[in-house]
Each structure stands twice: as C-alpha cells, then as structure tokens.
Amino acid sequence: MSEAYERERQNNDRLDELSAKVSALRGVTMDIYDNARAQDVIDNTSETFSAMASQMKGSATRLTRMAASGNKVAILKLSGIIIGIFIVLFYVLKLFL
C-alpha cells in the first residue's frame, strides 16, 4: 500500500513540474506575441511617416513651382502660409516650454 502512495506522490510531483513548464511556455508564447504586435505597430508607424514624407515632398515641389512661376498672388499666399506656420509653432512651443 505504501508503494502505491509513493507512486502517487511521484506522479503528483511530476504533474506539478509539467504544470510549471507549461506555464513557462505560455509566458514565452505571450512575450513572443506581444513582441510581434509591437513590431507590427512599428512597421505601420514607419509606413505612415514614409507616406507623410512623400506627401510633404510633393507639396513642397508644387509650392516651389508655384513660387517660380512669378505669380505675385501665389507668392503672397506662400508667404502667408509660411508665416502662419511659424506663428502656430511659436505658440505651441511657448505652451510646452
């Protein structure tokens, strides 16, 4: 009878060890999943900034062509936009600093 209890105790010990290993494996799996999700967010952010950079480059090219055409109204509009951007940036930076 004692031998049966000893085997039952050994089985319980092994079951506890197996449970600990499964828990560790679950933790590693969750870490891998979280890392993959974070990498996906980084990739999406990189793509967004790349798209924004190309849009800004296109806008700058169009503004340069407009200014180079010599149209006085277009040059005044461009100057107003640039001055407006500087004023907005000044007040935004003034709030935060």
C-alpha positions, 0 to 999 in steps of 0.5 A, spaced: 500 500 500 505 504 501 508 503 494 502 505 491 502 512 495 509 513 493 507 512 486 502 517 487 506 522 490 511 521 484 506 522 479 503 528 483 510 531 483 511 530 476 504 533 474 506 539 478 513 540 474 509 539 467 504 544 470 510 549 471 513 548 464 507 549 461 506 555 464 513 557 462 511 556 455 505 560 455 509 566 458 514 565 452 508 564 447 505 571 450 512 575 450 513 572 443 506 575 441 506 581 444 513 582 441 510 581 434 504 586 435 509 591 437 513 590 431 507 590 427 505 597 430 512 599 428 512 597 421 505 601 420 508 607 424 514 607 419 509 606 413 505 612 415 511 617 416 514 614 409 507 616 406 507 623 410 514 624 407 512 623 400 506 627 401 510 633 404 515 632 398 510 633 393 507 639 396 513 642 397 515 641 389 508 644 387 509 650 392 516 651 389 513 651 382 508 655 384 513 660 387 517 660 380 512 661 376 512 669 378 505 669 380 505 675 385 498 672 388 501 665 389 507 668 392 503 672 397 499 666 399 506 662 400 508 667 404 502 667 408 502 660 409 509 660 411 508 665 416 502 662 419 506 656 420 511 659 424 506 663 428 502 656 430 509 653 432 511 659 436 505 658 440 505 651 441 512 651 443 511 657 448 505 652 451 510 646 452 516 650 454 
